[in-house]
Amino acid sequence: MSKTRIFKISEMTETDILSAAHALDEGAVVVVPTDTVYGIGTGAFCEESILRIYQIKERPATSPLQILTGSVAQAKAVAEFSAGAERLAQAYWPGAITIILPPTAKGKSLTRGFKGNGLRVPGNPFLVNILSRMAHPMACTSANLHGQPVLTDEETILKTFDGKADYIFLGGQLSPTASSVVDLTDKPLLLREGGVSRADLEKTLGQPFTVK
C-alpha cells in the first residue's frame, strides 16, 4: 500500500499547488474536487499512471478518460475546434459542459481508439489553478469504483482512495450537477443534458442537436 499525501485545499499554499501540478505532469495519481463530483486523474500523456487509474477503479481499460484543461488555449493543443465548438467553450467554460472534438496530431493518442477527445475546463477554481500550471492536460474520471455511485464527501473519498492514490485533495462536501456532454466530431449530438440546457446549447451553437 502506497503512502497517500492528503491536503485540505483551503490550507494549500501556492508552493503546494505548483508541486501538485508538477507531480501530475510526472504521473502522480490524484483525487481532486471538481465542480461536479470528486475526480481521479493524472497527466494525460502518462500512460502507466492512466492504467493505474483503471486498476484502482476496477474499470475496463477500453473506456476513454475525460481531458481537463485550465483554458481553451490548453484544450486546443489536443483537439480541433470548429467555430461552433469555440462558441460553446467561450460561453460555458469554465463550467459543466464536456465537448467531444476531433483530436489534433498531439491529442490522437488520448482518444484510446474513439473518434474524439472529451474536453472540459471545470468550474472549480482550485482545480483550474492546478491545471493552468501543468505543462499538459489532465486525464480524469469520476473518483468511484466501477459501477458504484459517484462520490461527493470527504469521508468516503478517504475510505476508498487512501493508500491507493498518490495525493488526495479534500474540498469539502460537493453538490454535483452532471456536465452536459456534446459530441461535435460530426453532426452535433447531445449525449447528456446536464449543467447546461439543450435549449441554451442550441441557441449558442446556432443549430439543433440530435439526441442520442
C-alpha positions as a Markdown table, in Angstrom:
| # | Residue | x | y | z |
|---|---|---|---|---|
| 1 | Met | 0.0 | 0.0 | 0.0 |
| 2 | Ser | 1.5 | 3.3 | -1.0 |
| 3 | Lys | 1.6 | 6.4 | 1.2 |
| 4 | Thr | -1.0 | 8.9 | 0.2 |
| 5 | Arg | -0.4 | 12.6 | 0.8 |
| 6 | Ile | -3.6 | 14.3 | 2.0 |
| 7 | Phe | -4.3 | 18.1 | 1.8 |
| 8 | Lys | -7.2 | 20.3 | 2.5 |
| 9 | Ile | -7.4 | 22.7 | -0.4 |
| 10 | Ser | -8.2 | 25.6 | 1.9 |
| 11 | Glu | -4.8 | 25.2 | 3.6 |
| 12 | Met | -2.7 | 24.7 | 0.4 |
| 13 | Thr | -0.1 | 27.3 | -0.4 |
| 14 | Glu | 1.0 | 28.4 | -3.9 |
| 15 | Thr | 4.1 | 26.2 | -3.5 |
| 16 | Asp | 1.8 | 23.2 | -2.7 |
| 17 | Ile | -0.2 | 23.9 | -5.9 |
| 18 | Leu | 2.9 | 24.2 | -8.1 |
| 19 | Ser | 4.2 | 21.0 | -6.6 |
| 20 | Ala | 0.9 | 19.2 | -7.3 |
| 21 | Ala | 0.9 | 20.4 | -10.9 |
| 22 | His | 4.5 | 19.2 | -11.4 |
| 23 | Ala | 3.6 | 15.8 | -9.8 |
| 24 | Leu | 0.7 | 15.4 | -12.1 |
| 25 | Asp | 2.8 | 16.1 | -15.2 |
| 26 | Glu | 5.2 | 13.4 | -13.9 |
| 27 | Gly | 2.5 | 10.8 | -13.5 |
| 28 | Ala | 1.1 | 11.2 | -9.9 |
| 29 | Val | -2.4 | 9.9 | -9.5 |
| 30 | Val | -4.5 | 12.4 | -7.6 |
| 31 | Val | -8.1 | 12.6 | -6.2 |
| 32 | Val | -9.5 | 16.2 | -6.6 |
| 33 | Pro | -12.7 | 18.0 | -6.1 |
| 34 | Thr | -14.3 | 19.3 | -9.3 |
| 35 | Asp | -17.4 | 21.4 | -9.9 |
| 36 | Thr | -19.4 | 18.2 | -10.2 |
| 37 | Val | -18.1 | 15.2 | -8.2 |
| 38 | Tyr | -14.7 | 14.2 | -6.9 |
| 39 | Gly | -12.4 | 13.0 | -9.7 |
| 40 | Ile | -9.3 | 10.9 | -10.0 |
| 41 | Gly | -6.7 | 11.9 | -12.6 |
| 42 | Thr | -3.1 | 12.1 | -13.8 |
| 43 | Gly | -1.1 | 13.7 | -16.6 |
| 44 | Ala | -2.9 | 13.0 | -19.9 |
| 45 | Phe | 0.2 | 11.5 | -21.5 |
| 46 | Cys | 1.3 | 9.4 | -18.5 |
| 47 | Glu | 0.1 | 6.0 | -19.9 |
| 48 | Glu | 1.3 | 3.9 | -17.0 |
| 49 | Ser | -0.5 | 6.1 | -14.5 |
| 50 | Ile | -3.7 | 6.1 | -16.6 |
| 51 | Leu | -3.6 | 2.3 | -16.4 |
| 52 | Arg | -3.2 | 2.6 | -12.6 |
| 53 | Ile | -6.4 | 4.6 | -12.5 |
| 54 | Tyr | -8.3 | 1.9 | -14.4 |
| 55 | Gln | -6.9 | -0.7 | -11.9 |
| 56 | Ile | -7.8 | 1.5 | -8.9 |
| 57 | Lys | -11.3 | 2.0 | -10.1 |
| 58 | Glu | -11.6 | -1.7 | -11.2 |
| 59 | Arg | -12.8 | -0.2 | -14.6 |
| 60 | Pro | -12.3 | -1.7 | -18.1 |
| 61 | Ala | -9.4 | 0.0 | -19.8 |
| 62 | Thr | -11.3 | 0.4 | -23.0 |
| 63 | Ser | -13.2 | 3.4 | -21.8 |
| 64 | Pro | -11.7 | 6.9 | -22.5 |
| 65 | Leu | -11.0 | 9.3 | -19.8 |
| 66 | Gln | -12.1 | 12.9 | -19.9 |
| 67 | Ile | -9.5 | 15.5 | -20.6 |
| 68 | Leu | -9.5 | 18.5 | -18.2 |
| 69 | Thr | -7.6 | 21.7 | -19.1 |
| 70 | Gly | -7.1 | 25.1 | -17.5 |
| 71 | Ser | -8.1 | 27.1 | -20.5 |
| 72 | Val | -9.5 | 26.9 | -24.1 |
| 73 | Ala | -5.9 | 27.6 | -25.3 |
| 74 | Gln | -4.7 | 24.5 | -23.5 |
| 75 | Ala | -7.5 | 22.4 | -24.9 |
| 76 | Lys | -6.6 | 23.4 | -28.5 |
| 77 | Ala | -3.3 | 21.6 | -28.2 |
| 78 | Val | -5.1 | 18.3 | -28.2 |
| 79 | Ala | -8.4 | 19.0 | -30.1 |
| 80 | Glu | -9.5 | 20.7 | -33.3 |
| 81 | Phe | -12.1 | 23.4 | -32.5 |
| 82 | Ser | -14.8 | 24.3 | -35.0 |
| 83 | Ala | -16.4 | 27.7 | -34.9 |
| 84 | Gly | -19.4 | 26.1 | -33.1 |
| 85 | Ala | -17.1 | 24.5 | -30.5 |
| 86 | Glu | -15.4 | 27.8 | -30.0 |
| 87 | Arg | -18.7 | 29.4 | -29.2 |
| 88 | Leu | -19.7 | 26.8 | -26.7 |
| 89 | Ala | -16.4 | 26.9 | -25.0 |
| 90 | Gln | -16.3 | 30.7 | -24.7 |
| 91 | Ala | -19.9 | 30.7 | -23.4 |
| 92 | Tyr | -19.8 | 27.9 | -20.9 |
| 93 | Trp | -16.2 | 27.2 | -19.8 |
| 94 | Pro | -15.2 | 27.1 | -17.0 |
| 95 | Gly | -18.3 | 25.0 | -16.3 |
| 96 | Ala | -20.4 | 21.9 | -16.6 |
| 97 | Ile | -20.1 | 21.1 | -20.3 |
| 98 | Thr | -18.0 | 18.4 | -21.9 |
| 99 | Ile | -17.3 | 18.9 | -25.6 |
| 100 | Ile | -16.1 | 15.9 | -27.7 |
| 101 | Leu | -13.9 | 17.1 | -30.6 |
| 102 | Pro | -11.6 | 15.5 | -33.2 |
| 103 | Pro | -8.0 | 15.2 | -31.9 |
| 104 | Thr | -5.0 | 17.2 | -33.1 |
| 105 | Ala | -1.9 | 15.1 | -34.0 |
| 106 | Lys | -0.7 | 15.7 | -30.5 |
| 107 | Gly | -4.1 | 14.6 | -29.0 |
| 108 | Lys | -4.6 | 11.5 | -31.1 |
| 109 | Ser | -3.1 | 9.1 | -28.5 |
| 110 | Leu | -5.6 | 10.4 | -25.9 |
| 111 | Thr | -8.6 | 9.1 | -27.8 |
| 112 | Arg | -7.9 | 5.5 | -26.9 |
| 113 | Gly | -9.4 | 4.4 | -30.2 |
| 114 | Phe | -12.5 | 6.7 | -30.1 |
| 115 | Lys | -13.4 | 9.4 | -32.6 |
| 116 | Gly | -12.5 | 12.3 | -30.4 |
| 117 | Asn | -11.4 | 13.7 | -27.0 |
| 118 | Gly | -14.0 | 14.8 | -24.4 |
| 119 | Leu | -12.7 | 18.1 | -23.1 |
| 120 | Arg | -13.7 | 20.4 | -20.3 |
| 121 | Val | -12.5 | 23.4 | -18.3 |
| 122 | Pro | -14.0 | 22.7 | -14.9 |
| 123 | Gly | -15.7 | 25.4 | -12.9 |
| 124 | Asn | -13.7 | 24.7 | -9.7 |
| 125 | Pro | -11.1 | 27.5 | -9.1 |
| 126 | Phe | -8.7 | 25.2 | -7.1 |
| 127 | Leu | -8.6 | 22.6 | -9.9 |
| 128 | Val | -8.3 | 25.2 | -12.6 |
| 129 | Asn | -5.4 | 26.7 | -10.7 |
| 130 | Ile | -3.6 | 23.4 | -10.8 |
| 131 | Leu | -4.5 | 22.7 | -14.5 |
| 132 | Ser | -3.3 | 26.1 | -15.6 |
| 133 | Arg | 0.2 | 25.3 | -14.1 |
| 134 | Met | 0.5 | 21.9 | -15.7 |
| 135 | Ala | 2.6 | 21.5 | -18.9 |
| 136 | His | -0.1 | 19.2 | -20.3 |
| 137 | Pro | -3.8 | 18.5 | -19.7 |
| 138 | Met | -5.1 | 16.1 | -17.1 |
| 139 | Ala | -6.8 | 12.8 | -17.9 |
| 140 | Cys | -9.6 | 12.4 | -15.3 |
| 141 | Thr | -12.7 | 10.3 | -14.5 |
| 142 | Ser | -15.1 | 10.2 | -11.5 |
| 143 | Ala | -13.5 | 9.0 | -8.3 |
| 144 | Asn | -15.5 | 5.9 | -7.6 |
| 145 | Leu | -15.2 | 2.2 | -8.1 |
| 146 | His | -16.6 | 1.0 | -11.4 |
| 147 | Gly | -20.4 | 0.5 | -11.2 |
| 148 | Gln | -20.6 | 2.3 | -7.8 |
| 149 | Pro | -22.2 | 5.7 | -7.1 |
| 150 | Val | -20.1 | 8.8 | -7.6 |
| 151 | Leu | -18.6 | 10.3 | -4.5 |
| 152 | Thr | -19.2 | 13.7 | -3.1 |
| 153 | Asp | -18.0 | 13.6 | 0.5 |
| 154 | Glu | -14.5 | 13.6 | 2.1 |
| 155 | Glu | -15.1 | 10.6 | 4.4 |
| 156 | Thr | -15.9 | 8.2 | 1.6 |
| 157 | Ile | -13.2 | 9.5 | -0.6 |
| 158 | Leu | -10.6 | 8.8 | 2.2 |
| 159 | Lys | -12.0 | 5.3 | 2.8 |
| 160 | Thr | -11.9 | 4.5 | -0.9 |
| 161 | Phe | -8.6 | 6.0 | -2.0 |
| 162 | Asp | -6.3 | 6.5 | 0.9 |
| 163 | Gly | -3.3 | 4.2 | 0.2 |
| 164 | Lys | -4.2 | 3.9 | -3.5 |
| 165 | Ala | -3.8 | 7.4 | -4.9 |
| 166 | Asp | -0.6 | 9.4 | -4.5 |
| 167 | Tyr | -2.4 | 12.6 | -3.4 |
| 168 | Ile | -5.9 | 13.3 | -2.1 |
| 169 | Phe | -7.1 | 17.0 | -2.2 |
| 170 | Leu | -10.1 | 17.5 | 0.1 |
| 171 | Gly | -12.6 | 20.1 | -0.9 |
| 172 | Gly | -15.5 | 19.5 | 1.4 |
| 173 | Gln | -18.9 | 18.2 | 0.5 |
| 174 | Leu | -19.8 | 18.6 | -3.2 |
| 175 | Ser | -23.3 | 19.1 | -4.6 |
| 176 | Pro | -22.9 | 17.6 | -8.0 |
| 177 | Thr | -24.7 | 18.5 | -11.2 |
| 178 | Ala | -23.6 | 16.3 | -14.1 |
| 179 | Ser | -22.0 | 18.0 | -17.0 |
| 180 | Ser | -23.8 | 18.3 | -20.3 |
| 181 | Val | -22.0 | 16.2 | -22.9 |
| 182 | Val | -22.0 | 17.2 | -26.6 |
| 183 | Asp | -20.3 | 15.4 | -29.5 |
| 184 | Leu | -19.1 | 17.7 | -32.3 |
| 185 | Thr | -16.9 | 15.2 | -34.1 |
| 186 | Asp | -19.6 | 15.0 | -36.8 |
| 187 | Lys | -23.2 | 16.4 | -36.8 |
| 188 | Pro | -24.0 | 17.9 | -33.4 |
| 189 | Leu | -25.1 | 15.2 | -31.0 |
| 190 | Leu | -26.3 | 15.7 | -27.4 |
| 191 | Leu | -25.2 | 12.7 | -25.4 |
| 192 | Arg | -26.3 | 14.1 | -22.0 |
| 193 | Glu | -28.3 | 17.1 | -20.8 |
| 194 | Gly | -26.8 | 18.3 | -17.5 |
| 195 | Gly | -25.5 | 21.6 | -16.2 |
| 196 | Val | -26.4 | 23.5 | -19.5 |
| 197 | Ser | -29.8 | 23.0 | -21.0 |
| 198 | Arg | -30.4 | 21.8 | -24.5 |
| 199 | Ala | -32.1 | 25.0 | -25.4 |
| 200 | Asp | -29.2 | 27.1 | -24.3 |
| 201 | Leu | -26.7 | 24.9 | -26.1 |
| 202 | Glu | -28.7 | 25.0 | -29.4 |
| 203 | Lys | -29.0 | 28.8 | -29.1 |
| 204 | Thr | -25.3 | 29.2 | -28.6 |
| 205 | Leu | -24.3 | 26.7 | -31.3 |
| 206 | Gly | -26.8 | 28.2 | -33.7 |
| 207 | Gln | -28.2 | 24.8 | -34.8 |
| 208 | Pro | -30.1 | 21.9 | -33.3 |
| 209 | Phe | -28.7 | 18.8 | -31.7 |
| 210 | Thr | -29.6 | 15.2 | -32.4 |
| 211 | Val | -30.3 | 13.5 | -29.1 |
| 212 | Lys | -28.8 | 10.1 | -28.5 |
